[in-house]
Each structure stands twice: as C-alpha cells, then as structure tokens.
Amino acid sequence: MPSQWAIPAGSLEGKTAIVTGANSGIGFETAKALAAAGATVILACRRPASCAAAAESIRAEVPHDVDVGPMELDVGNLASVRAFSAGFLAAHERLDLLINNAGPLF
C-alpha cells in the first residue's frame, strides 16, 4: 500500500527543486522522492564527491530516467552561497521547490 505521503509519479514533471544537504539522510530521501515524481533535482552539498555519489545512487535507484545534478554548497559560507546561486541561475530558468535541509556547522 502506498504511503499517504507519497508523491505521485510524474506529478512534478517540469518542476525544478533544490535540496540542501541532499547527500544523506532526510535530504537524500527527499531528493530521491522528488526525482521519482519527475522533478529536476539539484543536490546541494558541502562535499562534491559525496554529492556526486548521492546523485549516482538516485539515478540507480529510481526506475526511470531522472534529472539530478550535484552542486557544491556550504550554507555556512557566504562566498559558497553566492557561487552556488550564480551557477544555478546560469543553468536554470526557474526554481519551484527549495528544501532547506542543511544547516551550517559552527
């Protein structure tokens, strides 16, 4: 029986989402669910290698072609936030969903 919280497959086609802290835990599961529903998902993570690995894992786990891409972002570093924003704006026309899962490490 599907979960009452499940997002119907294909219901997010044409939508773009950013999920911070998407390389593990709740962020990873959220990114995977959004991708399975058809969204373009940007995985925003501090460590590029773990972010790329998470993107590959989502591509392997979701049963259809998904558009997931890793981007480096350290939310505790304003220069990183500016660089991420510029990179996102250069590559994407719109943002529909922002999932702020990550927090700065102080």
Wavefront OBJ file of the C-alpha trace (Angstrom):
o trace
v 0.000 0.000 0.000
v 1.457 3.383 -0.972
v 2.207 5.867 1.760
v -0.236 8.706 2.263
v 2.777 10.997 1.867
v 3.970 9.532 -1.450
v 4.275 11.945 -4.358
v 2.524 10.526 -7.445
v 4.923 9.563 -10.248
v 5.095 12.242 -12.925
v 3.305 14.846 -10.826
v 6.363 17.122 -10.689
v 7.293 16.985 -14.386
v 8.678 20.365 -15.465
v 9.419 21.473 -11.892
v 12.900 22.273 -10.589
v 13.890 21.632 -6.982
v 16.949 22.343 -4.854
v 17.547 20.123 -1.819
v 20.318 21.230 0.531
v 22.154 18.506 2.425
v 20.961 16.003 -0.170
v 23.858 13.572 0.119
v 22.462 11.656 3.107
v 19.557 11.154 5.486
v 16.338 13.098 5.073
v 17.828 15.285 2.340
v 18.800 12.253 0.253
v 15.393 10.602 0.671
v 13.625 13.860 -0.183
v 15.730 14.338 -3.321
v 15.051 10.750 -4.371
v 11.279 11.148 -3.898
v 11.238 14.403 -5.882
v 13.237 12.801 -8.704
v 10.902 9.791 -8.743
v 7.985 12.217 -9.130
v 9.632 13.717 -12.214
v 11.263 16.887 -10.881
v 14.661 18.142 -11.954
v 16.571 17.961 -8.666
v 19.706 19.866 -7.725
v 21.544 18.181 -4.867
v 23.283 20.970 -2.940
v 26.022 19.584 -0.674
v 29.234 20.714 1.022
v 31.367 17.856 -0.297
v 31.355 17.468 -4.098
v 32.386 13.787 -4.024
v 29.594 12.718 -1.660
v 27.119 14.845 -3.610
v 28.092 13.186 -6.895
v 27.825 9.758 -5.263
v 24.336 10.592 -3.996
v 23.272 11.679 -7.498
v 24.550 8.400 -8.961
v 22.740 6.437 -6.255
v 19.456 8.197 -7.025
v 19.900 7.516 -10.751
v 20.450 3.830 -9.965
v 17.518 3.539 -7.530
v 14.796 5.451 -9.373
v 13.287 3.226 -12.071
v 13.156 5.802 -14.887
v 15.439 8.469 -16.318
v 15.839 11.211 -13.757
v 17.403 14.640 -13.969
v 19.518 15.003 -10.833
v 22.655 17.060 -10.593
v 25.112 17.748 -7.802
v 26.239 21.273 -6.971
v 28.629 22.333 -4.234
v 27.077 24.480 -1.497
v 28.232 25.222 2.036
v 25.364 27.158 3.631
v 27.701 28.394 6.374
v 29.937 30.164 3.843
v 28.521 33.246 2.094
v 31.025 33.005 -0.764
v 29.836 29.445 -1.400
v 26.194 30.574 -1.308
v 26.931 33.334 -3.838
v 28.815 30.943 -6.136
v 26.029 28.361 -5.915
v 23.381 30.990 -6.693
v 25.281 32.278 -9.721
v 25.811 28.739 -11.019
v 22.179 27.818 -10.538
v 20.917 30.970 -12.264
v 23.257 30.386 -15.195
v 21.976 26.834 -15.725
v 18.269 27.017 -14.833
v 15.377 29.262 -15.807
v 13.223 28.647 -12.744
v 13.066 27.289 -9.219
v 9.826 25.742 -8.000
v 10.833 23.984 -4.777
v 13.506 24.811 -2.209
v 14.041 22.240 0.525
v 16.329 23.742 3.174
v 17.541 20.601 4.881
v 21.196 21.512 5.573
v 22.417 23.712 8.348
v 25.817 25.337 8.855
v 28.379 23.601 11.018
v 29.693 26.034 13.601
l 1 2 3 4 5 6 7 8 9 10 11 12 13 14 15 16 17 18 19 20 21 22 23 24 25 26 27 28 29 30 31 32 33 34 35 36 37 38 39 40 41 42 43 44 45 46 47 48 49 50 51 52 53 54 55 56 57 58 59 60 61 62 63 64 65 66 67 68 69 70 71 72 73 74 75 76 77 78 79 80 81 82 83 84 85 86 87 88 89 90 91 92 93 94 95 96 97 98 99 100 101 102 103 104 105 106
